[in-house]
Amino acid sequence: MIFRFGDNLLINYEEAIAVVLFAIGFCMLLFHNNLMRKIIGLNIMDTGVYLFLASMGYIEGGKAPILPDPNATITMINPIPSGLVLTGIVVSVSVTALMLSLTVRLYKRYHTLNLDEIYEIIEEDEEYDIHN
């Protein structure tokens, strides 16, 4: 059997899309100085993780394990990843709300969302405090 690159990529496209989403969000966190873009990048990363978890818990042709017949021999999906995804979404919404509220406070104080400019303003304030 000859292995060709990309054979499994078409079969596991959910995992590939999840990795791409995670990478896009991670790059946004690393390379952008704007706080709003960093928050959006973190949410894109979360989406990639949730897609990956949901795709790992899915079984083709599987049924939801809700009150199954104990004598039945049906294939059921794994409910743990679904529960983790739901819990993660709740935590993600809470963290996003906290980050947005802190971003609003930073904007009210420094009148910018660019981290480099905020650091410069803080350094100027510290120098002013030292000299006075």
C-alpha positions, 0 to 999 in steps of 0.5 A, spaced: 500 500 500 502 506 497 501 512 502 500 519 499 500 525 503 493 528 504 489 521 504 487 522 511 486 529 510 479 528 506 477 523 511 478 527 518 477 534 515 473 536 521 480 535 525 484 539 520 479 545 520 479 545 528 487 545 527 487 551 522 482 555 526 486 554 532 492 556 528 489 562 526 487 564 533 494 563 536 497 567 530 492 573 532 494 572 539 501 573 537 502 578 532 496 583 533 497 589 538 490 591 538 486 588 544 479 587 540 483 582 535 486 578 541 480 577 544 477 575 537 483 570 536 482 567 543 475 566 541 477 563 534 482 558 538 476 556 543 472 554 537 477 550 534 478 546 540 470 545 541 470 543 534 476 538 535 472 535 541 466 534 538 469 531 532 472 526 537 466 524 540 462 523 534 461 516 531 458 515 525 451 512 525 451 512 533 445 514 537 445 519 543 446 515 550 439 517 552 435 511 556 438 506 552 435 499 552 440 495 556 439 489 552 440 493 545 447 492 541 446 499 538 452 504 537 452 510 541 456 516 541 461 518 547 457 524 551 463 526 555 466 530 549 459 534 548 459 535 556 466 538 555 464 542 549 458 545 553 462 547 559 467 550 555 462 554 551 460 557 558 467 558 561 469 561 554 463 566 554 464 568 561 472 569 560 470 573 554 465 578 557 470 579 563 476 581 557 471 585 554 469 589 560 477 590 562 478 592 555 472 598 556 476 600 562 483 600 559 480 604 553 476 609 558 483 610 561 488 610 556 484 612 549 487 606 545 486 599 545 493 598 542 498 595 547 504 598 545 501 605 546 498 603 552 505 600 555 508 607 552 503 611 556 504 607 563 512 608 562 511 615 561 507 615 567 512 612 571 517 616 569 513 622 571 512 619 578 519 618 579 521 625 577 516 628 581 
